[in-house]
């Protein structure tokens, strides 16, 4: 059993005895700064207190591992197709983004820079695989280089690989079984839960697509559940009462009160 999973599971499952709260993960860094930039990652830790940071990985035309949620940079004011552009071309662009009433400017961040920040600030990385050159359901030839980067920063026992691409997850399970994995999904269907239980993979679901019985079933199988992206207090209060182990957020800080123990018998869906 993997160490990080055991650590989080031990904390969360102890909720039957003690009050608790989940592990907080900064979504694309946090809501301050341009998403997926070094500034947003640092602020997520120094201001909000996140103990994990999530990023979105793409592969540039020259084989560099860079961080971008979209296939193009147009949403952030750029003009490039990420998969068809070199790192040098991408680094020349300045991105502008309005978030929560403020306007920010920033530049693209590489996975190497991201991992260096995680190591410096002593937080764990959640690396979401987006469909990219050499990292997709049909072709995982570039994934080995990403693993080497994770090893370079001594993060193999802390990094979590997150993706909605089941074929990619199956490849990693076969070739890199030591990595921690999360299966990204909009809804926790019974078929997806079955697959996660069979493969010991943590389900990571939109907070609106999770029910109490599904969380209970995962817990009974020894699995935690991750929820995203939880930005409203009422959503946080509801989801934590279900016994969620990981909460990914843009703006909620870790200064949330501990919750009462989960009362499975009286939870109503």
C-alpha positions, 0 to 999 in steps of 0.5 A: 500500500502506498505511503501517501495514501495510507497517511491520508486514509489514516487521518480521514478514517479516524473521523469516526473518533475525532473531528477532522478536516481534509487535505487542502490542494490549491487548484492551478495554484490558487485564485490569486495570480494567473492560473498555473503560474509560479506566482499562483503556486507560491501564493497558494502555500504562503497565503492559503496554507495549501499542503498540495498544489495541482497543475495541468501538464502539456508537452511542447513541440520541442518535448518540454513539459510545460503547464497549461490547462488549454490546448491554446493560450488564447483564453489567457491573451496568447496566440499559440497552440501549446502542442505545436509551439516550442518552450521558447515561443511560449515563454515570450508570451505574457498572459493576462487573467481577471480573477475574483475582481482583480487582473493579473499578469504572468508567464508560463511555468514549466513542470520543472519550475513547479516541482522546484516550488513544491520541494522548496515549500514542502508540499506535494504535487498533483500532476494532471495529465491533459491530452498532449504529445506523447501523453494520452490514451494512445501514446504514453511515450513521453511519460517516462521523461515526466517520471524522470523529472519527478525523480530528479526532485525526489518526489516519487513518494509524494507526487500524485498523477491525476487524469481522466484518461483511463488508458493512461492510468492503466499504462502507469499502473503497469509500468510505474506501479509505485506512483500514486494515482487519482482518476478524474471524473465528473460523476462517480458512477458505479462502474468507475468506483468498481474500477478504482477499487479494483486498481486501488486508485483514488477517485477525484470527482466534481463535488456536485457528482459525489454522494454519501453512499459512494464515499462510504463504499470507497471508504469500506474498500480502503479508498479515499475520495477527492473533490474539486473545485470547492470554492463556496463555503456551503459546498465545502461544509456539505462535502466534508460531512461526507468524509472527503479526504482531499479538497481542491480549491481556488480560494478557501484557506485551510483555516476551516473549523474541524468538522464533527465526526462523520455520522454515516448512519444518519446521512441522507442523500 
